[in-house]
């Protein structure tokens, strides 16, 4: 199922839940996820030319939803994906999906600023685009690799109007056995615009 279709289904489900949820937030923005290269070189095309494995960076598209059961406790989903970039001679597309428990500490809550403390689990997907099956076979993880993610984040919704907000976030992602890159830790930094449904 594509990310866009998943986002549409979850948005409809979350917005339809406003009859029993106190508040639903939807947000869209940009982020970057950073992790270094694993230092390998691969003869991807079988012609004797070694292609270095890259670091991950670049601009990701972010989409997320929060559903708050009361003024402090909720659940959330966020997805971040990026267009294809080069990986040792092939094109790859990374994607992160996480599902969190969300806590809004009352101590730091103001009329225009609502902090979020988040923790949860999810998965990372690396999908490769290729024309030559032999080239794919030479690259570890091709045609696709999927990894468990442990996730924690700190974010703040800064309200520009009663419902419209700006949301900076810092995310720590532990991606289990992330062998395509040089570390299992993948920090992500994002900025999004969003809208709160049902906000008091």
Secondary structure, DSSP 8 states (H G I E B T S, - for coil): --HHHHHHHHHHHHHGGGGTSSEEEEEEEEEEEEB-----EE-TTSSS--EE---B-S-EEEEEEEEESSSSEEEEEEEEE---EEETTEEEEEEEEEEEEEE--GGG--SSEEEEEEEEEEEEEEEEE-S-HHHHHHSTT-SEEEEEEEEEEEEEEEESSSSEEEEEEEEEEEETT-TTSS-SB-EEEEEEEEEEES--
